[in-house]
Structure formats: structure tokens, C-alpha cells
Amino acid sequence: MSITRADAERLDREDPLAGLRDRFAVPEGIIYLDGNSLGPPPIAVAEALSGFAADWRADMIQGWATGGWGALVSRIGGRIAPLIGAAPDEVIVTDTTSTNLFKLMVAACRMRPGRSTVLIEAANFPSDLYIAQGVCELLGLTLGYLDEGAVIGEDTALVVHSHVDFRSGHIADMTGLTRRAHEAGALMLWDLCHSAGAIPVDLSAAGADFAVGCSYKYLNGGPGAPAYAFVARGLQEQVRSPITGWGGQANRFAMSRDFDPAPGMTRLQVSQAPVIGMVSLEAALTAFDGIDLVELRRKAVALGVLFAKLTAERLPELTLVSPADPRARGNQLGYAHPKAERILADVAGLGVIGDFRPPEMMRFGFAPLYIRHVDVYDAVERLATVMAD
Ligand SMILES: Cc1ncc(COP(=O)(O)O)c(C=O)c1O
């Protein structure tokens, strides 16, 4: 028997996480299925930013000391840590995902001298590929593609992989791949952009060496919000960042001539922290306060299953390109259709926001903090209206 709107409303009434939507400012009438690209603003963000504007005015240069601006990089790192299975001193918020990839890839390759190869998936996010290509060119290494037949071996210095694939949403076997890299003596770097805040992540249990991620998708930090980097505690003192800015200097304000890396994760900082983005991110992370990530994932799976079921019933012309098993995919579903771009534009006119990935894929994200079952139902209805045209 097919699901009705009344069924979806009942699921919302029974949903123990339903109240979390009140932590967000989702515009009325909009069904926002693009939180996997850019999260909407949590309500706490506007208040934090206006408070910051007042503090800046009042404190000016003193704010670095009195406002704790300088400590934000590690303080927010400590807030992200439990979302990714890390200890607070293993995470720093700094730079962008791509810059952090560059710093960690170079550092990792230099920790494996004599090994000639970096491995990545060709299906990884383009910026990961471009950075890997640049790093290999810089260091005179060879780049191999795991999904094009490259195999982890004794010449492998580093393996780079996305935890959740940005197109299909497929979840990689973090523990298994990390073990394979380590068995060959290689280091392992995970990109968490599409998994942190969406699915439970446990870098420590997997024995991961390095990780990077952005904060503007499921963490809702805001457009261009700063990214983060993770280095397992036991490796931190071996890490040498190739970008030796004063942010990573041991005693920055001594203004000494020679670079001396700061202890711990601070050595990966390059510059002064972009405080406005940090303030936004810190406030945004309060949307996760008191939440059990397993419970959050349970709801996200239920939303995705509902969307997949309704779509299979009502829109059989859309081809699911994400794994059919909900346990094997993150909080997003991808569908192929030759007119994907046009369909997305038309359904956006009806208030349903998804996104397009060339050549013919539509992607819909189900962020359980603010998406309701009834949103899923209405989104499929509106897609059906567009497709009937
Ligand atoms: C998986 C993945 N890696 C890297 C990036 C690049 O992020 P940034 O713009 O912070 O460098 C993105 C951006 O969307 C991404 O989705």
C-alpha cells in the first residue's frame, strides 16, 4: 500500500527529533534538500554574528585576547572532534578543505620517504584530485587511481579517499581501507566533507592517520566557512606543513627570524584565524547540542528510504545511482535523468531545492536536523508535477 501525506504527517508527530527544526531558519514554503552542499543558517548564527560585531566595536585589537578569538581554531576543533570520533586535541579549524588537503598530503608523503606513489579514487571530488596531482608534480611522485586498477603496495606513500562519495553517496569502508593502507606501510587520509554531521564517523576506531572536511555542508557553518584538519595524536609531532606561516609558529608573537613548528595541531595553522567565519561556525555547531548521532542517522535513513520508495512508485523514469541499500549510502540520493538540469530548475520554481551534478544527475540531501517526512512527501509530489509536464 502506498504512503499518503497523512502517513508522513504521522511520522513527523512520532519523530523524537522533530523539534530540532526550530533551531534553523528555513524559509517558509521551501523544501531544502541541498544541505549536503550548503547547510541553511541555524538561528543561533545571526545572534552570534551581531554579538561579534558589537564585541569587535567595543574591544578592537583587544578582542584577540579578551574575546578569545585566537583560541577559536582549537576550541571549535574540540567541538567538531566528537562528531568525527577524534579527541579535541586532534582537530584544528583552519583554512579550506583543499588547503588542508595540500598541507596534509605533502606532510604525509614526506613521512614516507622512498615511496613513490599516492593513490586516490578517480571518482573523488575534483579538488581532491587536483590537489593530489599538484602534490605529486611538486614532489616528483606518481598518482594512481584505485578505481582504475591501482593497487596499494610497498611503493604507496599515501592513500586518499572520501568517506562518502560526493556523487552517489556511497560510504567507503573506513576501517578496512585504512587497515589495507597500514598493512602496506602507507598512511591514510580521509575526506569527511560529505559524512561529518551526516553519519556517525569514528576516525579513532578506524585508526585513521589524517582527515580533512568542510564545515558548510552538514555542519551548517555558512558559505565558505573554515574547514578542519585531523591528525592522529601519535603522528602530530612528525607533521611538517609545507605552508609555514606565522599561524603555525611555536611562539608567534616573539617575531623571531626562523620557523619553528608549534606543538600539536597548531603547526597546521597558516595565518590569523578568519574570526567572522569561526564565530558563525561555532554558533552553528550548537545545533548539534545534546543530539545522539546514531539517532540522527536513524532519522536520515528513514527520510532517504521514504524518498526512494515514493520516487520508485511515482517516478520510475528516474534511475537511482546511489546504493539501493540505505546502510551503504550517506544522507543523500542521486538520480540520473537526461533532463536532470531542467527538472531541477523547474522544481526549484515550486520551492524544492536539490542540486545538479553533470552530466545528468540530480542530488537530494536529507539533513535530519531540519527535514520533515512531510517535506519528503511534498518534494516527490512536486517532482511528479514537473515531470508530468
Ligand atoms: C568532498 C569534497 N572535498 C573537497 C571540497 C573542496 O572544499 P573547499 O572549497 O573547502 O576547498 C569539497 C567541496 O564541496 C568536497 O565536497
The ligand as an ORCA input file, in Angstrom:
! r2SCAN-3c Opt
* xyz 0 1
  C      34.432     16.051     -0.944
  C      34.945     17.456     -1.072
  N      36.264     17.694     -0.961
  C      36.776     18.936     -1.094
  C      35.947     20.020     -1.331
  C      36.574     21.386     -1.513
  O      36.316     22.203     -0.421
  P      36.993     23.667     -0.288
  O      36.224     24.571     -1.189
  O      36.826     23.987      1.176
  O      38.411     23.563     -0.670
  C      34.565     19.826     -1.432
  C      33.668     20.966     -1.697
  O      32.494     20.862     -1.857
  C      34.057     18.498     -1.317
  O      32.744     18.260     -1.429
*
